[in-house]
Amino acid sequence: MKRPQVSFLRLVSPAVIILIAFLGLACGKNVGPAANTSAANRPPSAPTTAATQPPPIKDGNYSGKGTVTKIDLTVGSVEMNHENVEGLMPAMIMEFYVTDKAMLKGLAVGEKVDFVIEYKGGRETINSIQKAK
């Protein structure tokens, strides 16, 4: 018995042929700005120098002002919405641990406070806090 010959195109569906043709065309073209990434065509990047990097923070005490937003006497922490602490950090809402939980007694949420942060080895701890005058 003789087998009838079937052409390759009849075995492959037209959708597969279209997909293969499309992929072949897409792979052969440079499309958009991402296709040309030679060094000559990239925008120059800003040089990294000591002048563009913030100076390292020095260990020491930093004074600040803020408003108490939360007090946790159990763990000994106070959350404050504080102003910029010059030389240490920008204004933000942040929780700090205190060196002595007794400092938190007498403070209330919503009160304005003056405080001192001790910065040592990358850690900030409140070592003084009192109601603002």
C-alpha positions in Angstrom: 0.0 0.0 0.0 1.3 3.4 -1.0 1.2 6.3 1.5 -0.1 9.6 0.1 2.4 12.4 0.4 1.3 15.3 2.5 3.1 18.6 2.2 4.8 20.2 5.2 2.6 23.3 5.0 -0.6 21.2 5.4 0.8 19.6 8.6 1.6 23.0 10.2 -1.4 25.2 11.1 -1.5 28.7 9.5 -1.4 30.3 13.0 2.0 28.6 13.7 3.4 29.8 10.4 2.3 33.4 11.1 3.8 33.3 14.6 7.2 32.0 13.2 7.2 34.7 10.6 6.4 37.4 13.1 9.2 36.3 15.5 11.6 36.1 12.6 10.8 39.7 11.7 10.9 41.0 15.2 14.3 39.4 16.0 15.8 41.0 13.0 14.9 44.6 13.8 16.3 47.1 16.3 13.2 48.6 17.9 13.2 51.6 20.1 16.0 53.3 22.1 16.9 50.2 24.2 18.2 48.5 21.1 21.1 50.8 20.7 23.0 50.7 24.0 26.6 51.5 22.9 28.6 53.7 25.2 28.5 56.5 22.7 24.7 56.6 22.7 24.1 56.4 26.5 23.5 59.6 28.4 26.4 60.4 30.7 26.0 59.5 34.3 26.9 61.8 37.1 30.4 61.1 38.5 30.5 59.7 42.0 32.6 61.9 44.2 32.8 62.6 47.8 31.1 65.9 47.2 27.9 64.2 45.9 27.7 61.7 48.8 26.3 62.8 52.2 29.0 63.0 54.9 29.1 60.2 57.3 27.2 60.6 60.6 29.5 61.1 63.6 28.8 59.4 66.9 27.5 61.9 69.4 24.4 63.7 70.8 21.9 65.5 68.6 19.2 67.7 69.9 15.7 67.8 68.4 12.1 68.9 68.8 8.9 66.9 68.1 5.4 65.9 69.1 4.8 62.5 70.8 2.6 60.2 68.7 2.9 57.0 70.8 4.4 55.8 74.0 5.2 52.2 74.9 6.2 51.9 78.6 6.6 48.1 78.3 9.5 48.2 75.8 10.6 51.7 76.6 10.0 53.5 73.4 8.5 56.7 72.2 7.2 57.5 68.7 7.5 61.1 67.6 6.7 63.3 64.6 10.0 65.2 64.9 11.5 68.1 63.1 14.8 67.9 61.2 17.5 66.8 63.6 20.5 68.8 62.3 23.4 66.6 61.2 21.5 63.3 61.8 18.2 62.9 60.0 15.4 64.8 58.2 11.9 65.4 59.7 9.8 62.3 60.0 7.7 60.1 62.3 9.9 57.6 64.0 10.0 55.4 67.0 13.0 55.6 69.4 14.1 53.5 72.3 15.0 55.4 75.5 18.0 54.7 77.8 15.7 54.8 80.8 11.9 54.0 80.8 11.4 56.4 83.7 11.9 59.3 81.2 8.6 58.5 79.6 6.5 58.9 82.8 4.6 62.1 82.7 4.7 62.4 78.9 1.5 62.1 76.9 0.5 61.6 73.3 0.2 65.0 71.5 2.7 66.8 73.8 5.5 68.8 72.2 8.9 67.7 73.5 12.6 68.5 73.4 14.9 65.5 73.2 18.5 64.4 72.8 19.4 61.5 70.6 22.6 59.6 71.2 23.9 58.3 67.9 26.5 55.5 68.4 27.6 52.9 65.8 24.5 53.4 63.6 22.0 53.3 66.5 19.8 56.1 67.8 18.6 56.1 71.4 16.9 58.9 73.3 19.0 59.8 76.4 17.0 62.9 77.4 13.3 63.9 76.7 11.1 66.5 78.4 8.1 68.6 77.7 8.9 71.6 75.5 9.2 74.9 77.3 
